[in-house]
Amino acid sequence: METLRWERRDGVGWIFFNRPEVRNAVNLRMMDELEEWIEQWGSDPTFKVLVFAGDEKAFVSGGDLEEFRRLTTEEAVFPVMARMGRLLEKVRSLGKPTVAAVRGTAVGGGCEIAASCDFRVASQQAVFGFVQSRLGITTGWGGGSRLFEQLPKSQALYLLLSGKRVDARLLQQWGWIIKLFPEENFLTSVQSFAQELAQAPAEVIKAYMEMASGGWVDPVDREARYCARLWETEEHLRAMDAFLNRS
């Protein structure tokens, strides 16, 4: 059985973690498949937004301990951790908005995957936990570093040091989760949210994703140049005419 399922829905790409027998734990095969899909979909023009999801019980439960416990030395573990970290950095720099859609539980590496996405949405019953500290380790896929970028230091440290599982409602209050949806019709609600993002023209999405990355040398001039270039496109001219001719 494939460890990932994928779908395309009206300009939105979906990747489902698909190892329900182990609560969607990440193993080496899943890393292989994830790398393949990221490479393929990163350049696919048929969708503008990418959603990661699990099932109603779990988003991702972290690394597959049954497989990874055979790695007993730093030299053996480091390449595996670094590889997944690099994969999540590719997700982060995909150039298209990414959404973590969490139902059930997201713990350990599942939270690190969520932290690599641009948006986190969750069901009202979802639970999150950076539980690595309770296993005597730190985050290993870049999730801790990303969390410090996304939350005030005290909130990030609380989640990382306590290892406590917390309700999605608290993380929405902290601003880490942008939307909570009822469990009923959850996937439909996430699709609607993603389509709100996908309604923007592809070049506009590209510009804002570059802007958000903070990599522009002269951001004010670059932003003006993007706007000027898009000003002459047919899409803008049609939108301008429709605005001026509205009743």
N, C-alpha and C positions, 0 to 999 in steps of 0.2 A: 504494500500500500504506500502511496506517495505521502510524504510528511507534510506537504502543502497542497491546498486546493486553490484554484484561482478562478475569477470570474471578471467579466467586463459588464458594466451596467451604466449605459448612458453617459459616457465620458469619465466614469469612475472605475478604477481597477481595484479589485479586492484580492487580497492574499489571506487565506484562512490557514492557521496552524492546525494540523490534522493528525495529532497523535493522542486521541481521547483516552486511550488505555493508560497513559501516563500523564494525564492532564497537560498535554501538549508540551512536554519537556523537550528542550533542544538537544539533539544529538548531532553527531558528525554528518550524518546523511541530511538532516534538515539544514545544516550549514551549507552543504553542497547545493541543495535545491534553492535555498534562499539567495545564494550568490548568483546562481543562474538566472533567477527571475528578476533580481535587481538589475543585472546587466541588460537583460532583454527589455524590461519595461522602462528603464531609465531613458531609452531613446525611442520609445514607442509613442507616436503622435496621436494614437487613437484614444488616449485618455489623458486627463489633466491632473487628476488627484488619485493618490494611492491610499487605500485603507487596509490596515492590518487588523485581523480579528481572530478570535478563537471560537469557542462554543459557549453554551449557556452555563457550563460549570467552571470553565477556566479559560483565560486568555493564554498565558504561558506560565508554567510553574517553575521556570528556571532551567538550568542545565540538567541533563539526564544523569543523575547521580549513579545509577546502576552502570552506566557506560564510563563515566568520568572517574569513578573511584579507583579504577585500575591505574590511573595516572598518579603516581605517588611521590614524584620529585618536582621541584621547581622547574627544572629543565624540561620535563615532560608536560607540565601544566601550562607554562607560559605561552607556547605557540597556539594552543587551543583558545585560551582567553584572548590573546591578541588578535587572532583571526576573527573571532566574533565581534570584537571591538571595532575592527576595520570594516566589517560588514555593516555594522550599525552606523559607522561614520559615513559610509556610502548612502545609507538611507537618509541620513541627516543632510547630505549634500546632493540629493537626487535632482534638485532643480524643479521639483514639483511638490505641492503641498502633500504632506503625509499625515495620516490620522490613525491613532491607536484607538480601536473601539473595544472597550473592555466590559465583559460580562463575567459574573462569577468572581474568580480570584486571579490576581496578577501578583506573583511573589518572586523575590529574587531577580533572576534574569528577566522575568516578565516585566518587572518595573523598569529595568534598564532598556528594554525594547521600547516601552511606552515613552521613556524619557528621550529617546532618539527621534521621536516623531514631532512634527510641528504642532499638532493638536492632539489632545487627549479628551475623549468623550467616554462616558461610562453609563451603565445601567444603574438605577437607584439602589440595587442590591450589591453592587461591585465592592470588592475589598482589595486593598493594595498593601504590600509589605516588602520593604527592603530588608529581608530577613538574614542577609549574609552574616551580619555581626553575630547572630545567634548560632551560626555554624563555625565561628572562629575565623572568618575571612572577611575581606572587603568586597565591594563590587569589583567585577573583573572585566566588564565589557564597556567601560567608559560611563556607566550610568551615574556614578557618584559625582564625577566632574560635571556632567551635564546638569544634575540636580542642583548643584551650587550656582549654576548660571540661571536657573529657572525659579528658584525660591530664595527668600532671605536666608542668611547663613544659619540662624538659630532653628528655623523650621527644617531645613535640609539636614542639619546635624541631628535633630531629634529623630527624624525618620531613619537615618543611617545608623545611629548609635543604639537606639532603643530596639531596632528590629521589629517594632510593634506593627501589627496589622491594623490598618485604619480604614474607616468607612470612606467611600467615595465622596460623601457629602462634605466631610471635613476638607478634603483636598480641593473640592470646588470652592469652598470658602477661602482657601489659601490661594486660589487662582491657578493651581496646577492642572486642574480639569476644567475645561471650558464649558462643557454641557453635560447635564444628566438627563437621561431618557428613561421612561418606564420600560420595564423588561418586556412587556407586551409590545409587539411591533418594533422591537429595538433596532433591528437591521434596516427596516424601512425608514426609521427616524435618522439613522446614521447616513443612509443614502441621500436623504433630503438635505442634510447638513453638508455633505460632500458636494452635492450638486450646486449649492449656493456658492461654494468656492469655485467650482468648475465653470460657472457662467461667465467668468472673466475671460477675455481673449487670451490665447496661449502666450502671446508676446507680453501682455500685461502681467500674467502670472510669472513669466520668466524674469521680468524686470524686478518685480517685488521680491521674488525669492533671492535674487542677487543682492538686492538692497538689504534684505534681512540678514544675509550672511556677513555683512560688515566688511566685505573685501574690496570695496571701491576706494581708490586712492583719493579722488576728488569727488565725494558723493554728491555735492550740490550741483556741480557741472554735469556729472554723469546722469543725474536724475533729469535735469533739464534737457539733455541730449536725447534720452529715451522718450520723453514726452514729445519733443519736437519731431522725432522720427515717426512715432505712432500717429502724430497729428495728421499726416498726409495719407494714412491708410484708408481704404474703402470702408472698413468697419467703423472708423471714427467719423468719416464724412456722412455715412448713413445715419449714425446715431445723432450727429449734430443736426441733420435735416429733420429727423423725427422730433427732436427736442424743440426746434424752432417752429415747427408746423403743428405742434400739439394744440388741441382745441382748448 
